[in-house]
Amino acid sequence: MRVFSQNTKRGIIGFDEAQILARLKNFDFRGLIQEIIDTYTNISLIFTGSMLGLLVNYLNPSPDRHNFMRGARIITLGRWSIEEGVEYLKR
């Protein structure tokens, strides 16, 4: 992470279907996420997933949790229609 941060002006790390992080039994990624947020200010984290409620609950701040989402922006995208999906795949 340090090397990535030092070699880029602005970096992005993406986690697709990130709600899976909440389901892992033996590792809690929230400490690592907090470390990245606090230490590498030129790195942005993007979490995507089809189960928004589970993802937000995992990352959401509350009095008894770390404050992971203090700078979060939630963007909700609508589902594609079948026609839109087919058209995208044709391109």
N, C-alpha and C positions, 0 to 999 in steps of 0.2 A: 504494500500500500504506500509506504514511504517513497519508494522508487517511482511509482506511478504518479504520486502527487508532485514530486520534484521535477518530473519530466513533462508535465502538462500544465498549461495555464489554467484550464478548466476541464475537469474530467467528470464522467458520468459512469456509475455502476448501476446496472439494472438487474432486478430480481423478478423474473416472470413467474406467475402463479405463486407469489410469495406467501400466500396463506399456508403453504406447506411448512413454512418455518415454525408456525404455531403448533403444528402437529408432531414435530420431532420430539422424541421422548428423552433423549440423552444429552441434548445440547440446546442451550438458550442463546440465540443469536443477538438478543437485545443489548447485552453488554458490548459486543463487538460493534454493533450498529452505533451505539452511543459513542464509543471510542472514535469511530470514523467521523461522526458528526462533529465532535468536540475538537479533534486534532487536525483534520484535513479539511480546512474551510474552502478549498478550491475543488473539492470533490462533492458532487451531488449524488444522492441515492434515489433511484426510482423503483417503486414497488408496484407491480401490476398483478392483478388476479381476478378470477371470476367469482370469488367469494368475499366481497368487500367487507361485509360485517365481521367475518372472522379475522381478516387482515387488520382492520381498524381496531378491533378489540385487542389484538396482540400488541399493536404499536401505540394505542391510545393512552395519553397520560391520565392518571388519576392520583389521588393523594398517596396511595401506597405503591406507586410505580415510578420508574424513571420517566422523564419528560421527553420522550422520543419525538413526538409530533409537534414540538413547539414552533417549528418553521415549516410545517407541512402544508401542501396545497393538494386538495383532493379534486381530481378531475374525473367525472363520470362520463363514460362514452356509451352511447346506446348500442344495442345489438344491430348487426347488419341483417338486412332481409336476405332471403335465399338468393334473390336476383342480384343484390349487391355483392354477395360472396362469389357467385358464379362469374360476374363481370370482373371482379378483382383477379380471380384465378385465370381468366382468359388472357389477361395482360401479361 
